[in-house]
Amino acid sequence: MHSEILLAQPRGFCAGVDRAIEIVERALKKFGAPIYVRHEIVHNAFVVNDLRNKGAIFIQELDDVPFGSTVVFSAHGVSRAVQAEAEERGLRVFDATCPLVDKVHIEVGKMHREGREIIMIGHAGHPEVDGTMGQLEQGMHLVETVDDVEKLQVINRHMLAYVSQTTLSVDDTVEVIRALKRKYPDIAAPKKGDICYATTNRQEAVKFMAPQVDLIIVIGSPNSSNSRRLREVAEKNRTTAYMIDNATQIDPAWLVGKMRIGVTAGASAPEVLVQMVIDRLRECGAKSVRTLDGVKERVTFPLPKGLSKFQVAANSSQPCA
């Protein structure tokens, strides 16, 4: 095989993922191990295992955390009930919820204060959906598809609003929103779409890449919503796509007769995994690598109070409590 590797731009880590990982690493440096993390900090096995090796303990429920310990909430956000439980248990909390997920939570609160029932577009069981739905005790409905919209029953069709999960397929979500507006013409929309810039940019990069390649490899863990959407976008654009956790999962049979191999990575997949995939493709005969044109992201988010560079450095010589 004398093929060419084309890299999507942008790909890999977004600002929210960078921030979440840094929060765990800084908490470990400042307070020492163990640091407890509720759910996977981001949906990537490599990242989670790396942080686990550094002293992070990943838990599902807060009753697994000893009283007074330090806990980090994952980038996906948590419900108000989880926040209250952490306070009751006397936990030191650092909230790594992506600020763009926080924006959706704020929208939900505002819509609720206006007296509206709220419809969330998202995937049942995803932690971001659980956290957003958990901002209210009642008055929220979850839909995933146009069919779900048709089955929806509400109390007052004239006092509705919608929000969405930040990592959905842009195109699929447009169809669901159209269905909502057809059924409920008075439904209120967020001031700005909820699907985040990173999800949108990575899907657009795959759309741009798809006609130029014979195959797309998407790097991302199976539970990564945004990574799964990238594979779906490639296939909807008539390009064969495979999603892998790491380079060892590449089947050489996929590459037979393929002259241009596209590579992208979900927003929770680190660039080191991309480099490992490139190395593996070179072993299989790829001769060159080229990065496609695309959006260059410069978004950054501030860290929570208590984890600034100065504060970590100032405490780094202190014994662990």
Residue, then its C-alpha position, 0 to 999 in steps of 0.5 A: m500500500h502506497s497511500e496518503i494519510l489525510l488529517a482532519q482539522p480540527r480534531g481531538f481535544c476541545a477546550g472543555v476537555d483540556r480544562a477538565i483533565e487539567i482540573v484533575e491533574r492540578a487537584l492531584k498536585k495540590f492535595g495529593a492522591p487520591i482525588y475522586v472523580r465522579h464518572e469518567i472525567v471525559h469519555n476516553a479510556f486512554v485519558v481515564n487510565d492515565l489519570r488513574n495511574k496518577g492517583a485519580i479514583f473514578i466512582q459512580e456515586l458519591d457514597d463511595v467517597p470518604f467524608g471530607s475528601t476531594v471530588v471532581f465532577s466530570a465534564h458532562g455536568v451533574s444534577r442539582a441532587v448530586q451537588a446537594e449530596a456533595e455539600e451534605r457529605g462535606l466534600r471539597v468539590f471542583d466542578a469540571t463541567c464544561p462551561l458550554v454544558d453549564k450554559v445549557h443548565i442556565e438556559v433550563g433555569k431561565m426557561h423554567r422561571e418563565g413557566r415553560e415546560i422544557i424539551m431536551i434533545g439528547h441521548a437517554g442515559h448519557p451523563e450530560v443528559d442526566g445532569t441537564m435533566g436533573q436541573l429540575e425536579q419536573g417539567m422536562h421531557l427528553v426526545e431523541t428522534v423525530d418519532d419521539v417528537e410525534k409521541l410527545q405529550v405536554i401540559n401546555r403546548h403554548m409554553l414550551a422551550y427546547v435545549s439540546q445535548t452539546t455533542l449531537s449530530v448537527d444535521d440530525t438535531v436540525e431535523v428534530i428541531r424542525a419537527l418540534k417547531r411544526k408540532y409546537p409553533d410557539i416553542a422557544a429556542p435557546k438564544k444560541g444553539d446548544i451543540c458546542y463549537a467543537t462538535t460542530n467544527r469536527q463534524e464539518a471537518v469530516k464532511f470536508m474530508a469525506p469526498q477526498v478519502d477512501l476510508i475514515i478512521v475515527i479515534g474515540s472510545p465507544n462511550s464517546s457521543n461526539s466520536r460516534r457522531l463523527r463516524e455517522v457523519a462520514e457514513k452519511n457522506r458515503t465514506t466507509a468509517y471505522m471508530i477505534d479506541n487506539a491503533t491496535q484495533i486497526d485491521p490491515a484488511w480495511l486498508v487494502g486498495k485504499m489510497r487515501i486514509g482520513v484520520t480524525a479524533g473525537a473531542s475527548a481523544p488526545e493527539v498522542l492517539v492520533q500519532m500512534v494511528i499514523d505510526r500504525l498506518r505507516e507500518c502498513g505502507a502509508k507514505s505521507v501525511r497531510t493536514l487538511d485546511g480547517v478551523k483553528e480553534r483558540v477557545t480557552f476556559p478558566l480553571p475553578k477558584g483554588l486551582s490557579k497556577f499560582q495557588v498550585a505552585a504555592n502549595s506544592s511543597q506542603p505535605c498532603a493533607 
